[in-house]
Amino acid sequence: MTIRTVLYFAIPALAAGATIAHHNPNAHYIVGQSIEIDGVVTEFRGVNPHSRIYFESTNDAGETEEWMAEGDSIINLRRAGWADDEIQPGDRIHIQGRPSRHGRNLVEWQIITRLDGAELGGGNGQQTERYRYMDERLAEFRRQRDAGGR
């Protein structure tokens, strides 16, 4: 076996490990815990690989703290029905998510609820939303198939 053959198999295997490690939430968040925070959006960045919401929240001492919530990629958010302006500065939101492992004002959001009670979801890697998207697409396919077959 030549060095070229070994490298041909070794490099992709090493790169795959780094890719998987990047998307493991355990590195940044306490996966077994959940926190809830109310706040006012200051900025929404719909980007890849993780969209971000910057917001201000008032702590128990009455002081304003700056927070960041990290969610799914903008591509997955759009697939789940999000518009680019889904969250605007000044919006009041309630976030339920996983707390930072490092004690920072950082949360991996799982569910976002607006002041009017509408749930936005969009959490990082939320399987429920992906299943809902797939179910909607499958239902649309069936409607088109059945309408075309008559």
C-alpha positions, 0 to 999 in steps of 0.5 A: 500500500502506498502513501498516496493510498493511505492519504486518500482514505485518511484525510477524508476520515480526519475531516469528517471527524472535525465536521461532526465535532463542529455540530455537536451542541455539547461543546457549547451548551448544557444539553440536559438543561433548559432555560427561559428568557424574555427579551427585546431583539436588538438584531437578527442575523440570518446566516449560516451555519447558525442564525443569531438573535441578539437581544437585551434582557433584564436580570433579577437585579433590574440590570439590562444584559446583552444576550445572543441566541443561536439557532438553525441555519438561515437555509433551514429556517427558510425551509421551515417557513421563516421570512428574512424579516421574521424577527425585527429589532424591538420585537419582544420575545420569549426564548426557551433553550439550552444554556451556555456551558461556559457561563456566558449570556448565550443560549441555543434556542429551541423555541421562540415565542412572540409577545402575541403567543405565536411560536417560531421554533427555528432552534438549532437542528430541530427535528420536529420542524424538519419533519413538519416541513417534510410532511407539508411537502408530502401533503402538497405532492399528494394534492398535486398528484390527486388533482392531476389524476382526475 
